[in-house]
Amino acid sequence: MTSLRLAAILGQRFAQRRLSRNITQKSLAHEAGVSLRTLRRLEAGQPASLDTFLRVAITLELTGALLAAVPEYEIRPMELIRLRGKHRQRARARKTQAGKASRPVPKLNLGSFSETQSE
């Protein structure tokens, strides 16, 4: 899914939520503190700022759903022991055997190895 497709879907959902509550675009824009043109662009799936998105979501009472969509990360007890009680502040690249940073290699599911066994 692309960001443009996601923006279009979210815009449609904002419009559906607004209509289900019988709220006009003009009154929602006023309540959210955005211009009517900006709200129309958001509902049409056109690019909008994160601030605009959040203002409209808050006005439509969608904050709970947004917070549920991106849950808080809870550190696992074993990881907390490994980190000696400290919380991770940044990520770093993984090291190769030569000591150079590399990109992580995706894991492959090779199944039953039937192709390699027949050779």
Number of C-alpha atoms within 10 A of each C-alpha: 5 7 10 12 12 12 19 19 15 17 22 16 13 22 20 13 16 18 12 9 10 9 14 12 18 15 11 19 21 14 14 19 14 17 15 15 12 17 26 16 15 23 24 17 20 15 16 14 10 8 10 18 21 15 19 22 18 15 16 17 12 14 15 10 10 13 10 9 9 8 8 8 6 6 10 9 10 9 13 13 10 10 11 9 10 10 10 10 5 5 6 6 10 11 12 11 7 6 8 9 12 11 9 10 6 6 6 6 7 8 7 8 9 9 9 7 7 6 5
